[in-house]
């Protein structure tokens, strides 16, 4: 064996050792919490502050029902003479003093109280619908973030291995620099490849960190990297075509909380309109009074009533505004219904397309790549291929893993879109 061949073999052994050992290293060695999707949802329901605030809002709206059922309090007024200038007495009594008293009670007419109770009940329903709509939205964000992190981390591991491998190769080349065994062009090519990978890897890590930050806020956990636990084989069993479009639409019309909110707003606008019309009917105030000496006889007792005369203000503006409010909410409801139908239709077609693409991927494709990788190492050892060809094949392996992970993520996200747009967990 010549000296030059021996040097190449030594360099090869160092490089291959670096490639194989660096493949065993991983990125996620920091403080990490491993969590399943069920555990994540449990933490979310327990800890999320936005949900907690919305729950308090429900209690606040239910308290308004109690308030709306209460009757107006009676009014009592008492007057006592302060100073009698004739008798020169303060708070004089008897013939030298004066005492007057009155009691009044507002009687609400035209069913205003019952209408206010119904409005309060509708507002409480709206608060509950808003809670469940927030729950639906946050749960969708949680699940899509969870699976995004999972598949992005699978991709990041490939980058991590390849970067460590190339870094070891670069270090090996630098140790051989100036000895004439490695061309400068080859060294520059490897370094350029390394820098490109590091840039892509950094962008991927930023995407993972941003998604983890959002997920940590939803779960209200601090100071941990999130390592999602998912079962690829179980996820692959789900098929979007198992439910017909009519079944999905029926579920959406029944379960979509934003549609329930739109319908409740229509009911609320009609109730407000009814209340505003009844407000045009004036209420009556019943009165009872006593006057010790101020009237035409001593110890004068009286009863009476008071009522506004609806000449100028008949609540015309509020009635007209409330009537327009009905038209607004009806139009909003129709718009929401049209959006629901289109969203479910598009989500179903997207899920079917993503599933078809996923089914076209050969499950053994990744294993074939790993087998070919081993053969490439053997061919490189025998000097049948150059280092750049070996690295190019390694890069092709990386691209394959990234594409497969992207296909899997897009498919799972499409399933979650169907859950979100139908308001039902068809695919879990």
Order of alpha helices (4+ residues) and beta strands (2+ residues): alpha-beta-alpha-alpha-beta-beta-beta-beta-alpha-alpha-beta-alpha-alpha-alpha-beta-beta-alpha-alpha-alpha
